[in-house]
Amino acid sequence: MTKTKEQLIIENNQLHSLLTETQETLSAIQRGDVDAIVVSGTKGEQVYSISSAETPYRTFIEEMNEGAVTLSREGIIIYCNKRFADFVREPIERVIGSNFRRFIVPYDKSKFDKLLAHQTDNRNNVLIISLVNSLYLKLSIQILPAYLQGDYCILVATDISEMKKEEKKLLDLSRLLEKKLDVIQQLRMQLVDRTIDLKVQINKFRNTNKKLLKEIARHKLSVTALKQQLKHKKATA
């Protein structure tokens, strides 16, 4: 079919716009302004990283102070950095490919499994676990976006062992203070009881003294009466 002049002009403008957009994209890639390219295909959108842009991020992950792990939904470690391998005290080559659960103490495994099972795209979950080597880790877990091709989640692990030690010291100190407060309370109650007993004894002494004073007064009256009788007898003799 022969195209009209108007159709050719429209098609030419569309091709010119596409060419301009393509040139701008290529220029952005050459300048290093683009980190990755999203391409739509039969398998959906796929992300292709530009190696020069990926290198700083990879270096950052490898050198950061926290452990970084990529996990499958089954808990298999797909990737980890050196810091996480240091946490579990094993070579990276032995850590990658193993199940994350093998590094966790038995009583924390169910918590970890529950966390993995309830991951969603819009939730960032935090969990504190203890490792079999006695380290405590705070885990922050986030599922990866679907366009990154894979049903994986990323995990950032922070060593909080020192904080846990300080927490335990504070807890032990709190328990010690509670015990001392109990002892003080018991001593206080004993002191109250002794004070009450002392008051009772004082009242008894006071009552006894009153009786003695009355008895002494009575005896004095008797002595006075006897003296008067003796005096009267002498006077009449």
Legacy VTK file of the C-alpha trace (Angstrom):
# vtk DataFile Version 3.0
C-alpha trace
ASCII
DATASET POLYDATA
POINTS 237 float
0.000 0.000 0.000
1.348 3.390 -0.960
1.635 5.709 2.077
0.370 9.222 1.884
2.620 12.205 2.403
1.041 12.866 5.817
1.666 9.273 6.920
5.285 9.451 5.798
5.775 12.697 7.712
4.308 11.117 10.894
6.428 7.993 10.503
9.516 10.104 9.901
8.836 12.134 13.057
8.379 8.927 15.091
11.635 7.468 13.781
13.413 10.752 14.455
12.119 10.746 18.096
13.190 7.111 18.544
16.645 7.894 17.122
17.005 10.914 19.444
15.967 8.825 22.482
18.404 6.048 21.518
21.240 8.531 21.098
20.489 10.092 24.497
20.478 6.638 26.126
23.820 5.733 24.537
25.295 9.054 25.628
24.074 8.485 29.200
25.687 5.031 29.224
28.954 6.440 27.896
28.967 9.186 30.539
28.386 6.619 33.302
25.000 8.107 34.257
23.261 4.709 33.944
23.718 1.918 36.485
21.590 -0.694 34.707
19.269 -1.276 31.760
15.784 -2.827 32.009
14.889 -4.890 28.922
11.411 -6.346 28.277
11.355 -9.827 26.788
9.437 -13.092 26.735
10.476 -13.744 30.350
9.351 -10.326 31.486
11.536 -7.406 32.429
15.208 -8.218 32.955
17.853 -5.993 34.494
21.350 -5.796 33.043
23.946 -4.038 35.213
26.664 -1.866 33.751
29.889 -3.373 35.090
31.534 -0.008 35.768
28.531 1.046 37.887
28.291 -2.298 39.684
31.893 -2.317 40.916
31.561 0.390 43.628
28.462 -1.293 45.067
30.116 -4.707 45.105
33.179 -3.203 46.804
30.945 -1.536 49.380
29.144 -4.819 50.154
32.419 -6.717 50.445
34.041 -4.161 52.751
31.126 -3.117 54.970
31.099 -3.972 58.672
27.809 -5.912 58.496
27.315 -9.377 57.088
25.475 -9.502 53.747
23.710 -12.639 52.533
21.470 -13.567 49.607
19.074 -16.366 50.576
16.671 -18.593 48.730
13.209 -19.065 50.198
14.449 -22.426 51.520
17.227 -20.710 53.481
20.087 -21.706 51.153
22.920 -19.141 51.085
23.397 -18.048 47.455
25.960 -15.364 48.296
27.656 -13.895 51.364
30.388 -11.355 51.968
33.573 -11.932 53.952
32.163 -10.273 57.064
29.365 -12.839 57.368
31.874 -15.668 56.863
33.848 -14.141 59.743
30.697 -14.152 61.897
30.149 -17.892 61.397
33.931 -18.562 61.476
34.032 -20.585 58.265
35.553 -19.999 54.796
33.230 -18.332 52.277
33.390 -21.346 49.975
31.940 -23.524 52.744
29.290 -20.989 53.705
27.910 -20.402 50.205
25.619 -23.259 49.228
24.887 -24.294 52.814
21.638 -23.804 54.708
21.568 -20.729 56.943
19.826 -22.774 59.641
22.959 -24.818 60.387
24.613 -21.783 61.963
21.668 -21.062 64.310
21.117 -22.554 67.766
18.201 -25.063 67.794
15.770 -22.918 69.803
16.040 -20.029 67.276
15.534 -22.117 64.119
11.736 -22.067 64.315
11.752 -18.246 64.587
13.986 -18.012 61.532
11.806 -20.440 59.524
8.686 -18.482 60.432
10.325 -15.247 59.322
11.284 -16.674 55.936
7.830 -18.161 55.400
6.066 -14.834 55.972
8.255 -12.619 53.782
6.400 -10.188 51.500
7.551 -7.551 49.018
6.687 -4.610 51.278
8.020 -5.865 54.633
11.455 -5.472 56.159
11.623 -7.896 59.088
14.102 -7.829 61.954
15.042 -10.849 64.063
17.637 -11.429 66.793
19.199 -14.889 66.818
22.041 -16.708 68.542
24.623 -18.643 66.550
26.082 -21.985 67.561
29.406 -20.178 68.164
27.669 -17.994 70.819
27.524 -14.811 68.727
24.296 -12.807 68.690
23.160 -11.378 65.350
20.440 -8.912 64.466
19.040 -9.911 61.087
17.272 -7.511 58.735
15.574 -9.407 55.890
13.958 -8.018 52.741
12.640 -9.937 49.724
14.209 -8.988 46.377
11.997 -7.363 43.705
10.598 -9.771 41.100
12.426 -8.076 38.206
15.781 -9.261 39.632
14.953 -12.797 38.441
14.749 -15.097 41.391
12.736 -15.890 44.454
15.443 -14.644 46.804
15.754 -12.326 49.781
18.617 -10.257 51.070
19.778 -10.413 54.670
21.946 -7.926 56.565
23.479 -9.288 59.786
24.839 -7.070 62.575
26.919 -8.448 65.437
25.243 -7.380 68.706
27.149 -9.759 71.000
28.722 -6.930 73.029
25.330 -5.293 73.448
23.913 -8.629 74.650
26.764 -8.960 77.165
25.996 -5.498 78.540
22.302 -6.391 78.598
23.104 -9.538 80.600
25.248 -7.530 83.044
22.375 -5.094 83.561
19.959 -7.966 84.036
22.252 -9.652 86.588
22.692 -6.327 88.384
18.927 -5.816 88.414
18.407 -9.275 89.919
21.102 -8.599 92.533
19.433 -5.308 93.463
16.081 -7.079 93.754
17.618 -9.606 96.147
19.184 -6.833 98.230
15.882 -4.972 98.291
14.198 -8.154 99.539
16.810 -8.443 102.296
16.320 -4.780 103.240
12.564 -5.280 103.283
12.925 -8.306 105.551
15.250 -6.370 107.882
12.793 -3.514 107.932
9.962 -5.853 108.869
12.122 -7.385 111.606
12.915 -3.893 112.870
9.225 -3.005 112.872
8.434 -6.194 114.773
11.192 -5.459 117.301
9.953 -1.883 117.664
6.454 -3.157 118.316
7.816 -5.674 120.844
9.839 -2.916 122.488
6.772 -0.701 122.777
4.850 -3.577 124.322
7.667 -4.140 126.827
7.835 -0.427 127.642
4.088 -0.346 128.265
4.415 -3.383 130.546
7.207 -1.657 132.486
5.146 1.491 132.772
2.154 -0.443 134.089
4.403 -2.305 136.523
5.957 0.976 137.671
2.503 2.467 138.238
1.556 -0.542 140.359
4.812 -0.287 142.310
4.299 3.429 142.899
0.799 2.764 144.179
2.121 -0.023 146.408
4.894 2.226 147.763
2.383 5.006 148.441
0.152 2.515 150.278
3.096 1.293 152.343
4.072 4.865 153.186
0.542 5.532 154.423
0.695 2.360 156.511
4.065 3.349 157.995
2.791 6.826 158.773
-0.288 5.387 160.490
1.874 3.014 162.567
4.195 5.837 163.605
1.205 7.898 164.751
-0.168 4.941 166.729
3.195 4.384 168.425
3.483 8.053 169.241
-0.038 8.070 170.705
0.742 5.004 172.882
3.889 6.649 174.257
1.988 9.762 175.066
-0.694 7.913 177.035
1.698 5.579 178.888
LINES 1 238
237 0 1 2 3 4 5 6 7 8 9 10 11 12 13 14 15 16 17 18 19 20 21 22 23 24 25 26 27 28 29 30 31 32 33 34 35 36 37 38 39 40 41 42 43 44 45 46 47 48 49 50 51 52 53 54 55 56 57 58 59 60 61 62 63 64 65 66 67 68 69 70 71 72 73 74 75 76 77 78 79 80 81 82 83 84 85 86 87 88 89 90 91 92 93 94 95 96 97 98 99 100 101 102 103 104 105 106 107 108 109 110 111 112 113 114 115 116 117 118 119 120 121 122 123 124 125 126 127 128 129 130 131 132 133 134 135 136 137 138 139 140 141 142 143 144 145 146 147 148 149 150 151 152 153 154 155 156 157 158 159 160 161 162 163 164 165 166 167 168 169 170 171 172 173 174 175 176 177 178 179 180 181 182 183 184 185 186 187 188 189 190 191 192 193 194 195 196 197 198 199 200 201 202 203 204 205 206 207 208 209 210 211 212 213 214 215 216 217 218 219 220 221 222 223 224 225 226 227 228 229 230 231 232 233 234 235 236
